[in-house]
């Protein structure tokens, strides 16, 4: 660790044997008499599978969001003034021009590319996704050009439903037209990637190390004490809160690993995946928060279980699979279960947003400097509709967007138009992308 004068370099790391801990933004990173630098804008795509019950999602009219939101969005009411609900965005590339990998594969595989996915006898093909276009341009400024996260649904590798391709249903991010970027499902693997040496350990090595485990923070004690002695009271508190959040993630990981072994003995499942969906989501989202806070990355995709998943949600009393429930054929009992699952997902997201909003960056919050896109590649999961996709833009993108509103565009407005707008805000302007017909009207969101 090198500290120059009274200012702490922005890229300071706490280092120890096998450990590297990046720092959040501290006041002392601004040299005396210098203007405070603007915090970077972060972008995350948070994707839910199998569509959403749109009757309980859409606010019917444009303008200010009402005090009482539709049922599925009720868990997000505390963030009404932090989000824009967008209507009539369409992913035409997900429609059945050529059936290929099926509706679920097409909608996920083309969600961030705007290009019809194809399956040939030799290869799978999509296109470079918008997150990777951004990562290719600005990724050199952070430790990780992008992070791809996902949620395990206890499905074995290679075990996909008939007619679907795992490469499409399991991936949002594409580095090239034939190279998807698989999401990290295991919280322990993500933790080691963020704070370890980058070496992927075998389950046996992980188990051996766990028996002698110390906190990752124990390995950087020397650097931590040295840094703390040079900080003012405000920065010391920020640093303590940040390090406490890392230690809390470690505690959750240890608990999840013990529970996973007890509940699922002998199951071939990722090492650190909690048996409970909410715990798993919290672990992954807490680590993404730390990555954003410490500017380890500015671009992420987060797949809340794979597209087409038949995962059950017994923790909320639903033993039926999610996917079969969405093919309800108008049966109210199944529709109610879909709504309940949609609401449960939103509740988890609300917890993450609260975390982002509690973290201060200068005069605003970390959430203010984010663009969280929350939505799905299908609207009606029963009929597999690809128009009027459920889409929330949460955060202000560095005080660029004016949230608290419902914005409805012309029917069949390409989702790729929205992607162009997001790329502009990330400092990666593009004239064309996917099936875009142009950029969204800047005045509609700002």
Protein Blocks (a to p, Z undefined) as FASTA:
>chain_A
ZZehjbccfkbccddehiacdddddfklpcghiacddddddddddddehiaafklmbcfb
gcjddfbdcfklmmmmmmmmmcccdehiacfklpcfbgknojklmmmmmmmnopacdddf
kbccddddfklmmmmmmmmmpmblbacddddehiaehiacehiafklmmpcbdfbfklcc
dddfblklmmmmmmmnopacdfklmmmmmmmgccfklmmmmmmmmmmmmpcfklmmmmmm
mmmmmmmmmmmmmmmmmmmmmmmgoiacdfklcfbfklmmmmmmmmmmmmmmnomafcdc
ddehiehiacdcfknopabdfklmmmnnopaklmmmmmmmmmmmmmmmmmmmmmmmmpcg
hjbcfklmpccddddfbfblmlopaehiacddedjeholacghiacdddehiafklmmmm
mmmmnopacfbgcjbfbdcdfklmZZ
